C-alpha cells in the first residue's frame, strides 16, 4: 500500500488515485450496462438481435429481376437468437433471415468447450466436430504442416475479460515489474514544490512533483528490467497464452510457439546490447501537478537516439480536471526527430448532471480531426442517446456516423433499439439507416441440438469427408438453394 509520506510515494499514489477515480465515474454512469454484462457472465441468458435497413435513393436504378435495391433492402431482415450459459460453457445461436420474401430458417449452432454442432436447413443430420479431433484431422490433411495437437480453442469463447488476462497474471506483472521499477527509482530523483496552475479556466493550487532520471539512471533501470524479463519463464508463458487467446479459431503449431519464444528472447538480448549505445543527453523528466489527490496537469519529456545527430524526442503535455459531474482533459503528444515532427491533440469535455450527459471528444492531427459528440438521458432504467462520430479530412471530404437509440435494463431483462446512419458529401443522412433491435432475459436452460442423428466429422477420414461433401452436402445445398430462390419469386 502506498502512503503519501514522500514525493516518490505521492507521485505514484496520484497516478493510482486518478485512474481509479476515472474508472469509478464510468462505472457509476453506465451501471445498468455493467450490471447486465455481469449477469450474462454469471446467469443463463437469452438474447435476440434483429437487423433491418431503410434505403432511400431516388437515383438508384433496378438491379435486375424486376427489383430495385430499395425494395430488396427495405424488405429484408436478419435475426440472431442466442442463449448462453458461461458457467457450464454452452452457447446456442439460431439464425434466420428474410431476403425480399425468401425465408431462411433452421440454421443453428451449438458450442461447448469440447465441440461444435451445426444444423443447416438442407441436411437432416447435425454436423459435429469435437475439439480433440480437430488437430488429428488437420494432421491427416497435411502431416508436414500440422502436428495433430492443434485445437479450435473453444474454451476461450467462454472466458470473460477478466479470465482472458487472469488476476494471477496481473499480480505477477505488478509484483515482478511495477514493484521492481518502483524500488529501482531513486528517492532523490523526485522533488516536490507548490505551484498554482490554470486548468480549464480555473486557478488551482497544486503540488508539483518532478521525476528526473539522468541518462545513466535511466539505462540502469532499463537494463535491470530487461535482465528480469530475459529470465522470467512465467512472463514468456503469459505472452504465449495471450497470443493464442487473441487468435480464437486460429491455428498455432508448437514449433510456431517455440519460434515465438526464441524471437522474444532474442529481442530482449538485442535491446540489452543496444542500451549502451543510446544517448539521452537530458535524461527523462516527468512532472505531475496534483490537487485533491488527482492529477490536474502533466508533462513528460524524453529525447534519445543512437547518436547526437539522430535524436528522437517525445513529449506529452496537458491538463485535466476531474469531478463527479465533469471530466475535462486536453493533451498534446508531440514527436520529432532529425527528419520530421508532428503533434497530436486529444481533448474532451464530459458532463454528467442530473442523469443527463453532454459529451465532446476531439482527436486532431494537423488537418485531420476525429470527433465525438453525444447527449444522453437516463430515467427509470432507460437510457436515450444521440451520438455522432465525425471525420474531418480535406483529402477525402470526411463524413459522420450518427448513432441514436434507447436501451432499458431491468433486473432480469433488457431491450434496446439502435439506428445507425452515415452522412458524407455524397450521401445524405436519411439515405441509408441500419436498425438494430435487441432483447435479453434470463432463462432456465440453454437449448441444444439433438444428438439422435449426428454426423461426426472428426471420426471420418479425409477421403470419407470429401465423398460426403461431394455426394451429400453439395447436391442437397444446391437443391435447397434453387428451391429457395424460386419461392422468392426472383425468376430462378
PELIN-V968227 format. One record per residue. N is the residue number from 0. SS is DSSP state (H for helix, E for strand, L for the rest). PHI is phi in degrees with one decimal (NA if undefined). PSI is psi in radians with two decimals (NA if undefined). Layout:
n=N ss=SS phi=PHI psi=PSI
n=N ss=SS phi=PHI psi=PSI
This chain:
n=0 ss=L phi=NA psi=2.30
n=1 ss=L phi=-82.8 psi=2.38
n=2 ss=L phi=-121.5 psi=2.34
n=3 ss=L phi=-77.0 psi=1.26
n=4 ss=L phi=-117.5 psi=0.09
n=5 ss=L phi=-159.1 psi=2.76
n=6 ss=H phi=-57.1 psi=-0.63
n=7 ss=H phi=-63.3 psi=-0.85
n=8 ss=H phi=-65.1 psi=-0.72
n=9 ss=H phi=-62.8 psi=-0.62
n=10 ss=H phi=-60.9 psi=-0.92
n=11 ss=H phi=-73.9 psi=-0.55
n=12 ss=H phi=-65.8 psi=-0.64
n=13 ss=H phi=-65.5 psi=-0.72
n=14 ss=H phi=-60.7 psi=-0.80
n=15 ss=H phi=-64.7 psi=-0.84
n=16 ss=H phi=-65.2 psi=-0.66
n=17 ss=H phi=-65.6 psi=-0.79
n=18 ss=H phi=-62.8 psi=-0.82
n=19 ss=H phi=-63.7 psi=-0.61
n=20 ss=H phi=-65.1 psi=-0.74
n=21 ss=H phi=-64.8 psi=-0.71
n=22 ss=H phi=-63.7 psi=-0.74
n=23 ss=H phi=-62.0 psi=-0.72
n=24 ss=H phi=-64.4 psi=-0.71
n=25 ss=H phi=-65.1 psi=-0.73
n=26 ss=H phi=-66.2 psi=-0.66
n=27 ss=H phi=-65.6 psi=-0.74
n=28 ss=H phi=-68.1 psi=-0.71
n=29 ss=L phi=-112.4 psi=0.68
n=30 ss=H phi=-59.0 psi=-0.74
n=31 ss=H phi=-59.1 psi=-0.72
n=32 ss=H phi=-67.9 psi=-0.74
n=33 ss=H phi=-63.9 psi=-0.70
n=34 ss=H phi=-63.4 psi=-0.74
n=35 ss=H phi=-67.9 psi=-0.69
n=36 ss=H phi=-59.9 psi=-0.75
n=37 ss=H phi=-62.5 psi=-0.65
n=38 ss=H phi=-65.6 psi=-0.65
n=39 ss=H phi=-67.8 psi=-0.38
n=40 ss=H phi=-86.5 psi=-0.41
n=41 ss=H phi=-111.5 psi=-0.45
n=42 ss=L phi=-111.8 psi=2.89
n=43 ss=L phi=-79.6 psi=2.22
n=44 ss=E phi=-135.4 psi=2.70
n=45 ss=E phi=-122.3 psi=2.53
n=46 ss=E phi=-143.5 psi=2.61
n=47 ss=E phi=-128.1 psi=2.48
n=48 ss=E phi=-130.6 psi=2.10
n=49 ss=E phi=-114.2 psi=2.23
n=50 ss=E phi=-110.1 psi=2.20
n=51 ss=E phi=-135.3 psi=2.95
n=52 ss=E phi=-144.9 psi=2.72
n=53 ss=E phi=-124.2 psi=2.18
n=54 ss=E phi=-124.5 psi=2.23
n=55 ss=L phi=-139.4 psi=1.62
n=56 ss=L phi=-134.4 psi=1.72
n=57 ss=L phi=-58.7 psi=-0.41
n=58 ss=L phi=-84.6 psi=-0.16
n=59 ss=L phi=-70.3 psi=2.40
n=60 ss=L phi=-98.2 psi=-3.11
n=61 ss=E phi=-72.5 psi=2.56
n=62 ss=L phi=-100.6 psi=0.21
n=63 ss=L phi=97.3 psi=2.97
n=64 ss=L phi=57.3 psi=0.44
n=65 ss=L phi=71.5 psi=0.40
n=66 ss=L phi=-134.4 psi=2.32
n=67 ss=E phi=-96.6 psi=2.85
n=68 ss=H phi=-56.8 psi=-0.67
n=69 ss=H phi=-62.1 psi=-0.72
n=70 ss=H phi=-63.2 psi=-0.75
n=71 ss=H phi=-64.6 psi=-0.85
n=72 ss=H phi=-69.5 psi=-0.79
n=73 ss=H phi=-71.8 psi=-0.26
n=74 ss=L phi=-114.4 psi=0.52
n=75 ss=E phi=-127.2 psi=2.67
n=76 ss=E phi=-155.1 psi=2.68
n=77 ss=E phi=-130.1 psi=2.37
n=78 ss=E phi=-130.7 psi=2.34
n=79 ss=E phi=-119.2 psi=2.13
n=80 ss=E phi=-110.2 psi=2.06
n=81 ss=E phi=-121.9 psi=2.60
n=82 ss=E phi=-134.8 psi=2.37
n=83 ss=E phi=-133.9 psi=2.52
n=84 ss=E phi=-135.8 psi=1.56
n=85 ss=L phi=-66.0 psi=-0.58
n=86 ss=L phi=-66.4 psi=-0.76
n=87 ss=L phi=-94.3 psi=0.08
n=88 ss=L phi=58.3 psi=1.12
n=89 ss=E phi=-138.0 psi=2.34
n=90 ss=E phi=-136.5 psi=2.27
n=91 ss=E phi=-121.4 psi=2.38
n=92 ss=E phi=-136.3 psi=2.24
n=93 ss=E phi=-112.4 psi=2.34
n=94 ss=E phi=-120.3 psi=2.29
n=95 ss=E phi=-137.7 psi=2.74
n=96 ss=E phi=-152.3 psi=2.67
n=97 ss=E phi=-128.7 psi=1.88
n=98 ss=E phi=-106.3 psi=1.60
n=99 ss=L phi=51.2 psi=0.80
n=100 ss=L phi=100.3 psi=-0.28
n=101 ss=E phi=-84.8 psi=2.01
n=102 ss=E phi=-90.4 psi=2.18
n=103 ss=E phi=-118.9 psi=2.07
n=104 ss=E phi=-135.7 psi=3.08
n=105 ss=E phi=63.8 psi=0.51
n=106 ss=E phi=-97.2 psi=1.99
n=107 ss=E phi=-132.7 psi=2.54
n=108 ss=E phi=-134.5 psi=2.30
n=109 ss=E phi=-126.0 psi=2.21
n=110 ss=E phi=-128.5 psi=2.35
n=111 ss=E phi=-122.2 psi=-3.08
n=112 ss=L phi=-75.4 psi=-0.04
n=113 ss=L phi=-116.9 psi=-0.36
n=114 ss=E phi=-157.2 psi=2.85
n=115 ss=E phi=-122.6 psi=2.28
n=116 ss=E phi=-121.2 psi=2.35
n=117 ss=E phi=-129.3 psi=2.23
n=118 ss=E phi=-111.7 psi=2.28
n=119 ss=L phi=-124.3 psi=2.67
n=120 ss=L phi=-70.2 psi=-0.24
n=121 ss=L phi=-103.5 psi=0.12
n=122 ss=L phi=-130.0 psi=2.44
n=123 ss=L phi=-75.4 psi=-0.60
n=124 ss=L phi=-85.2 psi=2.75
n=125 ss=E phi=-96.4 psi=2.26
n=126 ss=E phi=-81.8 psi=2.41
n=127 ss=E phi=-137.5 psi=2.43
n=128 ss=E phi=-136.0 psi=2.08
n=129 ss=E phi=-81.7 psi=2.50
n=130 ss=H phi=-57.1 psi=-0.69
n=131 ss=H phi=-70.5 psi=-0.31
n=132 ss=H phi=-91.1 psi=-0.20
n=133 ss=H phi=-65.2 psi=-0.84
n=134 ss=H phi=-62.1 psi=-0.89
n=135 ss=H phi=-58.2 psi=-0.60
n=136 ss=H phi=-65.4 psi=-0.77
n=137 ss=H phi=-63.6 psi=-0.69
n=138 ss=H phi=-63.6 psi=-0.64
n=139 ss=H phi=-68.5 psi=-0.63
n=140 ss=H phi=-68.8 psi=-0.77
n=141 ss=L phi=-145.7 psi=1.46
n=142 ss=L phi=-65.9 psi=-0.36
n=143 ss=L phi=-75.5 psi=-0.45
n=144 ss=L phi=-99.8 psi=-0.69
n=145 ss=L phi=-108.4 psi=2.47
n=146 ss=L phi=-88.3 psi=-0.33
n=147 ss=L phi=96.4 psi=-0.06
n=148 ss=L phi=-99.1 psi=0.03
n=149 ss=L phi=-67.6 psi=2.64
n=150 ss=L phi=-133.0 psi=2.92
n=151 ss=L phi=-78.1 psi=-0.27
n=152 ss=L phi=68.2 psi=0.63
n=153 ss=H phi=-64.8 psi=-0.50
n=154 ss=H phi=-62.8 psi=-0.49
n=155 ss=H phi=-68.0 psi=-0.38
n=156 ss=H phi=-64.1 psi=-0.43
n=157 ss=H phi=-104.5 psi=0.22
n=158 ss=L phi=-94.3 psi=2.26
n=159 ss=L phi=-76.1 psi=3.06
n=160 ss=H phi=-57.9 psi=-0.66
n=161 ss=H phi=-69.8 psi=-0.56
n=162 ss=H phi=-79.7 psi=-0.49
n=163 ss=H phi=-62.7 psi=-0.68
n=164 ss=L phi=-124.2 psi=1.48
n=165 ss=L phi=-60.0 psi=2.78
n=166 ss=H phi=-57.7 psi=-0.57
n=167 ss=H phi=-59.0 psi=-0.71
n=168 ss=H phi=-68.7 psi=-0.76
n=169 ss=H phi=-59.3 psi=-0.77
n=170 ss=H phi=-62.1 psi=-0.72
n=171 ss=H phi=-61.6 psi=-0.82
n=172 ss=H phi=-66.7 psi=-0.71
n=173 ss=H phi=-63.9 psi=-0.82
n=174 ss=H phi=-71.2 psi=-0.68
n=175 ss=H phi=-90.9 psi=-0.40
n=176 ss=H phi=-120.7 psi=-0.92
n=177 ss=H phi=-59.6 psi=-0.78
n=178 ss=H phi=-66.5 psi=-0.66
n=179 ss=H phi=-61.0 psi=-0.84
n=180 ss=H phi=-63.0 psi=-0.74
n=181 ss=H phi=-59.4 psi=-0.81
n=182 ss=H phi=-67.0 psi=-0.58
n=183 ss=H phi=-77.2 psi=-0.40
n=184 ss=L phi=-69.6 psi=2.16
n=185 ss=L phi=-66.0 psi=2.45
n=186 ss=H phi=-60.0 psi=-0.65
n=187 ss=H phi=-78.2 psi=0.02
n=188 ss=H phi=-78.6 psi=-0.17
n=189 ss=E phi=-108.3 psi=2.31
n=190 ss=E phi=-128.6 psi=2.69
n=191 ss=E phi=-129.3 psi=2.50
n=192 ss=E phi=-155.5 psi=2.83
n=193 ss=E phi=-93.9 psi=2.43
n=194 ss=E phi=-154.5 psi=2.46
n=195 ss=E phi=-96.4 psi=2.25
n=196 ss=E phi=-125.9 psi=2.71
n=197 ss=E phi=-100.9 psi=2.10
n=198 ss=E phi=-131.9 psi=2.06
n=199 ss=L phi=52.5 psi=0.72
n=200 ss=L phi=82.5 psi=0.04
n=201 ss=E phi=-110.4 psi=2.47
n=202 ss=E phi=-92.3 psi=2.11
n=203 ss=E phi=-123.9 psi=2.24
n=204 ss=E phi=-80.4 psi=2.11
n=205 ss=E phi=-132.5 psi=2.88
n=206 ss=E phi=-101.0 psi=2.13
n=207 ss=E phi=-94.9 psi=2.16
n=208 ss=E phi=-117.7 psi=2.15
n=209 ss=E phi=-112.5 psi=2.26
n=210 ss=E phi=-104.5 psi=2.14
n=211 ss=E phi=-130.8 psi=2.16
n=212 ss=E phi=-113.1 psi=2.36
n=213 ss=L phi=-72.7 psi=2.97
n=214 ss=H phi=-56.3 psi=-0.80
n=215 ss=H phi=-68.9 psi=-0.68
n=216 ss=H phi=-62.0 psi=-0.75
n=217 ss=H phi=-62.9 psi=-0.77
n=218 ss=H phi=-64.3 psi=-0.72
n=219 ss=H phi=-62.6 psi=-0.77
n=220 ss=H phi=-66.3 psi=-0.74
n=221 ss=H phi=-61.9 psi=-0.72
n=222 ss=H phi=-64.3 psi=-0.73
n=223 ss=H phi=-61.6 psi=-0.75
n=224 ss=H phi=-65.7 psi=-0.76
n=225 ss=H phi=-66.6 psi=-0.65
n=226 ss=H phi=-59.1 psi=-0.74
n=227 ss=H phi=-64.5 psi=-0.79
n=228 ss=H phi=-63.5 psi=-0.65
n=229 ss=H phi=-62.7 psi=-0.57
n=230 ss=H phi=-102.6 psi=0.02
n=231 ss=L phi=-89.9 psi=1.65
n=232 ss=H phi=-65.4 psi=-0.56
n=233 ss=H phi=-64.5 psi=-0.71
n=234 ss=H phi=-64.3 psi=-0.70
n=235 ss=H phi=-64.2 psi=-0.69
n=236 ss=H phi=-63.8 psi=-0.77
n=237 ss=H phi=-61.0 psi=-0.79
n=238 ss=H phi=-64.2 psi=-0.72
n=239 ss=H phi=-64.6 psi=-0.77
n=240 ss=H phi=-64.8 psi=-0.63
n=241 ss=H phi=-68.5 psi=-0.63
n=242 ss=H phi=-62.9 psi=-0.74
n=243 ss=H phi=-69.6 psi=-0.73
n=244 ss=H phi=-63.6 psi=-0.61
n=245 ss=L phi=-78.3 psi=-0.08
n=246 ss=L phi=-116.2 psi=0.98
n=247 ss=L phi=-58.3 psi=2.27
n=248 ss=L phi=82.0 psi=-0.11
n=249 ss=L phi=-84.5 psi=3.03
n=250 ss=L phi=-124.0 psi=2.11
n=251 ss=L phi=-118.6 psi=2.12
n=252 ss=L phi=-82.5 psi=2.75
n=253 ss=H phi=-60.8 psi=-0.64
n=254 ss=H phi=-68.5 psi=-0.51
n=255 ss=H phi=-66.4 psi=-0.73
n=256 ss=H phi=-66.6 psi=-0.66
n=257 ss=H phi=-64.6 psi=-0.71
n=258 ss=H phi=-63.8 psi=-0.68
n=259 ss=H phi=-59.9 psi=-0.76
n=260 ss=H phi=-62.9 psi=-0.74
n=261 ss=H phi=-63.1 psi=-0.73
n=262 ss=H phi=-65.3 psi=-0.67
n=263 ss=H phi=-60.3 psi=-0.82
n=264 ss=H phi=-66.3 psi=-0.69
n=265 ss=H phi=-65.5 psi=-0.66
n=266 ss=H phi=-66.7 psi=-0.62
n=267 ss=H phi=-67.5 psi=-0.77
n=268 ss=H phi=-60.2 psi=-0.75
n=269 ss=H phi=-63.6 psi=-0.71
n=270 ss=H phi=-64.2 psi=-0.73
n=271 ss=H phi=-63.6 psi=-0.71
n=272 ss=H phi=-64.8 psi=-0.50
n=273 ss=H phi=-88.2 psi=-0.13
n=274 ss=H phi=-63.3 psi=-0.78
n=275 ss=L phi=-64.3 psi=-0.46
n=276 ss=L phi=-77.3 psi=-0.30
n=277 ss=L phi=-64.5 psi=2.47
n=278 ss=E phi=-116.2 psi=2.16
n=279 ss=L phi=-130.0 psi=1.33
n=280 ss=L phi=-57.7 psi=-0.63
n=281 ss=L phi=-105.2 psi=0.13
n=282 ss=L phi=67.1 psi=-2.74
n=283 ss=E phi=-116.3 psi=2.34
n=284 ss=E phi=-129.3 psi=2.23
n=285 ss=E phi=-135.4 psi=2.12
n=286 ss=E phi=-120.1 psi=2.40
n=287 ss=E phi=-122.0 psi=2.42
n=288 ss=E phi=-109.0 psi=2.17
n=289 ss=E phi=-121.1 psi=2.32
n=290 ss=E phi=-143.2 psi=2.38
n=291 ss=L phi=55.2 psi=0.69
n=292 ss=L phi=65.4 psi=0.24
n=293 ss=E phi=-128.7 psi=2.63
n=294 ss=E phi=-72.9 psi=2.28
n=295 ss=E phi=-113.5 psi=-0.31
n=296 ss=E phi=-154.1 psi=2.62
n=297 ss=E phi=-144.1 psi=2.56
n=298 ss=E phi=-146.8 psi=2.20
n=299 ss=E phi=-131.2 psi=2.30
n=300 ss=E phi=-138.8 psi=2.27
n=301 ss=E phi=-145.6 psi=2.21
n=302 ss=E phi=-128.3 psi=2.17
n=303 ss=E phi=-155.9 psi=2.86
n=304 ss=E phi=-176.7 psi=3.07
n=305 ss=L phi=-79.4 psi=-0.30
n=306 ss=L phi=-153.6 psi=2.92
n=307 ss=H phi=-65.4 psi=-0.42
n=308 ss=H phi=-85.5 psi=-0.22
n=309 ss=H phi=-128.0 psi=0.91
n=310 ss=L phi=-84.0 psi=2.43
n=311 ss=E phi=-112.6 psi=2.39
n=312 ss=E phi=-122.8 psi=2.34
n=313 ss=E phi=-125.6 psi=2.40
n=314 ss=E phi=-139.1 psi=2.54
n=315 ss=E phi=-127.9 psi=2.06
n=316 ss=E phi=-134.6 psi=2.49
n=317 ss=E phi=166.0 psi=-3.05
n=318 ss=E phi=-141.1 psi=2.85
n=319 ss=E phi=-154.9 psi=2.64
n=320 ss=E phi=-139.5 psi=1.95
n=321 ss=E phi=-112.2 psi=2.09
n=322 ss=L phi=-130.3 psi=3.06
n=323 ss=L phi=-63.7 psi=-0.54
n=324 ss=L phi=-102.6 psi=-0.30
n=325 ss=E phi=-146.0 psi=2.36
n=326 ss=E phi=-125.4 psi=1.97
n=327 ss=E phi=-113.5 psi=2.43
n=328 ss=E phi=-151.3 psi=2.61
n=329 ss=E phi=-153.8 psi=1.89
n=330 ss=E phi=-130.9 psi=2.48
n=331 ss=E phi=-111.1 psi=2.28
n=332 ss=E phi=-114.6 psi=2.03
n=333 ss=E phi=-117.2 psi=2.52
n=334 ss=E phi=-135.7 psi=2.46
n=335 ss=E phi=-152.6 psi=2.57
n=336 ss=L phi=-143.0 psi=-2.85
n=337 ss=L phi=-69.4 psi=-0.24
n=338 ss=L phi=-115.2 psi=-0.52
n=339 ss=L phi=-154.7 psi=2.94
n=340 ss=E phi=-151.2 psi=2.73
n=341 ss=E phi=-164.3 psi=2.80
n=342 ss=E phi=-136.5 psi=2.41
n=343 ss=E phi=-119.3 psi=2.33
n=344 ss=E phi=-115.4 psi=2.35
n=345 ss=E phi=-126.9 psi=2.16
n=346 ss=E phi=-136.2 psi=2.53
n=347 ss=E phi=-151.0 psi=2.68
n=348 ss=E phi=-141.3 psi=1.79
n=349 ss=E phi=-108.6 psi=2.17
n=350 ss=E phi=-123.4 psi=2.30
n=351 ss=E phi=-139.3 psi=1.87
n=352 ss=E phi=-144.0 psi=2.24
n=353 ss=L phi=58.7 psi=0.65
n=354 ss=L phi=61.8 psi=0.50
n=355 ss=E phi=-129.3 psi=2.44
n=356 ss=E phi=-126.1 psi=2.52
n=357 ss=E phi=-136.4 psi=2.03
n=358 ss=E phi=-124.1 psi=2.60
n=359 ss=E phi=-149.9 psi=2.24
n=360 ss=E phi=-135.7 psi=2.35
n=361 ss=E phi=-132.1 psi=2.31
n=362 ss=E phi=-115.6 psi=2.07
n=363 ss=E phi=-123.0 psi=2.22
n=364 ss=E phi=-130.8 psi=1.82
n=365 ss=L phi=54.2 psi=-2.08
n=366 ss=L phi=-89.6 psi=-0.06
n=367 ss=E phi=-92.2 psi=2.25
n=368 ss=E phi=-132.0 psi=2.21
n=369 ss=E phi=-112.4 psi=2.09
n=370 ss=E phi=-129.0 psi=2.72
n=371 ss=E phi=-132.4 psi=2.27
n=372 ss=E phi=-131.2 psi=2.27
n=373 ss=E phi=-146.2 psi=2.65
n=374 ss=E phi=-129.8 psi=2.56
n=375 ss=E phi=-144.7 psi=2.63
n=376 ss=E phi=-135.1 psi=2.55
n=377 ss=E phi=-129.2 psi=2.07
n=378 ss=E phi=-145.9 psi=2.22
n=379 ss=L phi=53.5 psi=0.70
n=380 ss=L phi=82.3 psi=-0.01
n=381 ss=E phi=-109.0 psi=2.17
n=382 ss=E phi=-103.2 psi=2.15
n=383 ss=E phi=-107.2 psi=2.41
n=384 ss=E phi=-145.2 psi=2.72
n=385 ss=E phi=-140.1 psi=1.95
n=386 ss=E phi=-123.8 psi=2.38
n=387 ss=E phi=-129.7 psi=2.14
n=388 ss=E phi=-106.1 psi=2.17
n=389 ss=E phi=-124.4 psi=2.42
n=390 ss=E phi=-114.7 psi=2.16
n=391 ss=E phi=-108.7 psi=1.98
n=392 ss=L phi=-143.9 psi=1.90
n=393 ss=L phi=-57.3 psi=-0.51
n=394 ss=L phi=-70.7 psi=-0.71
n=395 ss=L phi=-107.0 psi=-0.22
n=396 ss=L phi=94.1 psi=-0.29
n=397 ss=L phi=74.2 psi=-2.91
n=398 ss=E phi=167.3 psi=3.10
n=399 ss=E phi=-136.4 psi=2.56
n=400 ss=E phi=-112.4 psi=2.12
n=401 ss=E phi=-103.4 psi=2.23
n=402 ss=E phi=-129.5 psi=1.91
n=403 ss=E phi=-122.5 psi=2.81
n=404 ss=E phi=161.4 psi=-2.95
n=405 ss=E phi=-149.7 psi=2.70
n=406 ss=E phi=-145.3 psi=2.37
n=407 ss=E phi=-122.0 psi=2.28
n=408 ss=E phi=-122.5 psi=2.22
n=409 ss=L phi=-122.1 psi=-3.06
n=410 ss=L phi=-58.4 psi=-0.78
n=411 ss=L phi=-128.2 psi=0.31
n=412 ss=E phi=-158.8 psi=2.85
n=413 ss=E phi=-152.1 psi=2.80
n=414 ss=E phi=-152.7 psi=2.63
n=415 ss=E phi=-151.8 psi=2.63
n=416 ss=E phi=-131.3 psi=2.23
n=417 ss=E phi=-125.3 psi=2.46
n=418 ss=E phi=-127.4 psi=2.20
n=419 ss=E phi=-123.5 psi=2.27
n=420 ss=E phi=-139.0 psi=2.76
n=421 ss=E phi=-114.0 psi=2.63
n=422 ss=E phi=-139.8 psi=2.12
n=423 ss=E phi=-135.3 psi=3.04
n=424 ss=L phi=-57.2 psi=-0.43
n=425 ss=L phi=-107.2 psi=0.04
n=426 ss=E phi=-140.6 psi=2.07
n=427 ss=L phi=-78.8 psi=2.75
n=428 ss=L phi=-62.3 psi=-0.58
n=429 ss=L phi=-88.8 psi=0.12
n=430 ss=L phi=-77.4 psi=-0.64
n=431 ss=E phi=-143.9 psi=2.27
n=432 ss=E phi=-134.1 psi=2.30
n=433 ss=E phi=-101.0 psi=2.20
n=434 ss=E phi=-106.7 psi=2.31
n=435 ss=E phi=-128.6 psi=2.02
n=436 ss=E phi=-113.1 psi=2.24
n=437 ss=E phi=-127.3 psi=2.58
n=438 ss=E phi=-138.2 psi=2.57
n=439 ss=E phi=-145.1 psi=2.66
n=440 ss=E phi=-161.0 psi=2.81
n=441 ss=E phi=-81.1 psi=2.62
n=442 ss=L phi=-134.8 psi=2.97
n=443 ss=L phi=-86.3 psi=-0.59
n=444 ss=L phi=-156.5 psi=2.82
n=445 ss=L phi=-95.7 psi=2.36
n=446 ss=L phi=-67.4 psi=2.50
n=447 ss=L phi=-124.5 psi=2.95
n=448 ss=L phi=-94.0 psi=2.52
n=449 ss=L phi=-64.3 psi=2.42
n=450 ss=L phi=-101.3 psi=0.24
n=451 ss=L phi=-70.6 psi=-0.55
n=452 ss=L phi=-136.3 psi=1.45
n=453 ss=E phi=-113.1 psi=2.36
n=454 ss=E phi=-102.5 psi=1.87
n=455 ss=E phi=-84.7 psi=1.73
n=456 ss=H phi=-65.3 psi=-0.57
n=457 ss=H phi=-69.8 psi=-0.34
n=458 ss=H phi=-90.1 psi=-0.03
n=459 ss=L phi=-97.8 psi=2.61
n=460 ss=L phi=-77.7 psi=2.93
n=461 ss=H phi=-63.1 psi=-0.61
n=462 ss=H phi=-66.2 psi=-0.76
n=463 ss=H phi=-64.2 psi=-0.68
n=464 ss=H phi=-63.2 psi=-0.80
n=465 ss=H phi=-61.4 psi=-0.79
n=466 ss=H phi=-64.5 psi=-0.69
n=467 ss=H phi=-63.9 psi=-0.81
n=468 ss=H phi=-71.7 psi=-0.58
n=469 ss=H phi=-76.0 psi=-0.69
n=470 ss=H phi=-95.4 psi=-0.40
n=471 ss=H phi=-115.7 psi=-0.96
n=472 ss=H phi=-69.3 psi=-0.92
n=473 ss=H phi=-60.2 psi=-0.86
n=474 ss=H phi=-62.2 psi=-0.69
n=475 ss=H phi=-65.1 psi=-0.69
n=476 ss=H phi=-65.5 psi=-0.78
n=477 ss=H phi=-61.8 psi=-0.76
n=478 ss=H phi=-63.3 psi=-0.74
n=479 ss=H phi=-64.7 psi=-0.73
n=480 ss=H phi=-66.1 psi=-0.77
n=481 ss=H phi=-64.0 psi=-0.70
n=482 ss=H phi=-65.2 psi=-0.64
n=483 ss=H phi=-65.3 psi=-0.81
n=484 ss=H phi=-68.2 psi=-0.63
n=485 ss=H phi=-65.4 psi=-0.72
n=486 ss=H phi=-68.6 psi=-0.38
n=487 ss=L phi=-82.3 psi=-0.07
n=488 ss=L phi=72.4 psi=0.55
n=489 ss=L phi=-102.2 psi=0.18
n=490 ss=L phi=89.8 psi=0.19
n=491 ss=L phi=-91.4 psi=NA
